[in-house]
Amino acid sequence: MKKVVVVAAGFALVGCSGADEAETVPEEEVAAVEEASPSDPSAWMTADEVAGSYSLVYDDGTEGVLNLSADGTSDGVIGGEDFAATFTVTAPGTVCYENLEGEIGLPPQCWVNSAAEADGTWTATGDDGTTVVVTPIE
């Protein structure tokens, strides 16, 4: 049976105002903002932060696509099987899925995200130890 990875991911963009004068921001403040960056999947705390579309590659080679919405719903295709589910973020970087529907029919499960690699990918580990490499789809 294919495992459904329902991991959450999303990247936040920070915009700048069009002010004519350049502002100098102390290096400590820049570092503090970078440390709290919502682009770190291991620190996500809300559905807004995880919302997005993701490509998945499981440790057994199975591939899929996952779409997570800010309203806590998700859908996708894993190994050719369609599914839909609801999700919540229960701890930093931990996304739990319930109400799985569709061809996959799995019980509720949680996935823990690692920090993102330099290329933007990360690993999510399921309750049973299954791992999946997650890549944001832009």
C-alpha positions in Angstrom: 0.0 0.0 0.0 1.4 3.4 -0.9 1.9 5.8 1.9 0.5 9.2 1.6 2.7 12.0 2.5 0.9 15.0 3.3 3.5 17.5 4.2 3.1 21.0 4.3 5.2 23.5 2.6 5.1 27.1 1.3 7.6 29.9 0.8 7.0 33.4 1.9 8.1 36.4 -0.1 9.1 39.6 1.5 8.5 42.8 -0.4 10.1 46.2 -0.1 8.5 49.5 -0.3 9.4 51.7 -3.2 10.9 54.4 -1.0 13.5 56.6 -2.6 15.8 56.7 0.5 17.8 53.6 1.3 17.4 52.4 4.9 20.3 50.8 6.8 19.1 47.9 8.9 21.4 46.6 11.6 22.9 43.2 10.9 21.4 41.8 14.1 17.9 42.6 13.0 18.4 41.0 9.6 19.7 37.8 11.2 16.7 37.7 13.6 14.3 38.0 10.7 16.2 35.2 8.8 16.1 32.9 11.8 12.3 33.3 12.0 11.8 32.7 8.3 8.6 30.8 7.5 10.4 29.1 4.6 11.9 26.6 7.1 9.5 23.7 7.0 10.7 22.3 10.3 9.4 25.5 12.0 6.0 25.9 10.3 3.1 26.4 12.7 0.1 27.3 10.6 -1.8 26.1 7.5 -1.0 29.4 5.9 2.7 28.7 6.1 2.4 25.2 4.6 0.0 26.1 1.8 1.4 25.4 -1.7 2.0 22.6 -4.2 4.7 20.1 -3.8 6.4 17.3 -5.8 7.0 14.1 -3.7 9.5 11.3 -4.1 9.2 8.5 -1.5 12.0 6.3 -0.3 10.7 3.4 -2.4 10.7 5.6 -5.6 7.0 6.3 -5.7 6.3 9.8 -6.9 3.4 12.2 -6.3 2.0 15.7 -6.2 0.5 17.3 -3.1 -1.6 20.5 -2.9 -2.1 22.1 0.5 -4.6 24.9 1.0 -4.5 27.6 3.8 -8.0 26.4 4.8 -6.6 23.0 6.0 -7.6 20.9 3.0 -5.4 19.0 0.7 -5.5 16.8 -2.4 -3.1 15.2 -4.8 -2.0 12.1 -6.6 0.5 9.5 -5.1 1.7 6.6 -7.3 -1.3 7.3 -9.7 -3.9 7.2 -6.9 -6.0 10.3 -6.2 -6.7 11.4 -2.6 -8.1 14.3 -0.5 -7.7 15.0 3.2 -7.8 17.6 5.9 -4.7 18.6 7.8 -3.5 20.5 10.9 -0.1 21.6 12.1 0.2 20.1 15.5 3.7 21.2 16.5 6.6 23.0 14.8 7.1 21.3 11.4 4.6 18.5 12.2 1.6 18.1 9.8 -1.1 15.6 10.6 -3.7 14.4 8.0 -7.1 13.1 8.7 -10.3 12.3 6.8 -8.3 10.7 3.9 -10.5 10.0 1.0 -10.1 8.5 -2.4 -8.3 5.5 -3.8 -5.6 5.5 -1.1 -7.7 5.0 2.0 -5.1 5.3 4.8 -5.7 6.0 8.5 -4.8 9.4 10.1 -1.1 10.0 10.1 1.5 12.7 10.9 4.7 13.8 9.1 7.7 15.7 10.6 9.6 18.0 8.2 13.3 18.5 8.3 14.9 21.9 7.7 15.1 22.8 4.0 18.4 22.1 2.1 20.1 24.8 0.1 18.2 23.7 -3.0 14.8 24.2 -1.2 14.0 20.5 -0.8 13.5 18.8 2.6 12.7 15.3 4.0 9.4 14.5 5.7 9.3 11.4 8.0 6.0 9.6 8.7 4.8 8.0 11.8 5.9 4.6 10.5 9.4 5.8 9.5 8.7 6.2 5.8 10.5 9.2 4.3 9.8 11.4 1.3 11.8 14.1 -0.4 9.6 17.2 -0.8 10.2 19.8 -3.5 8.1 23.0 -3.8 6.4 23.5 -7.2 6.6 27.1 -8.2 
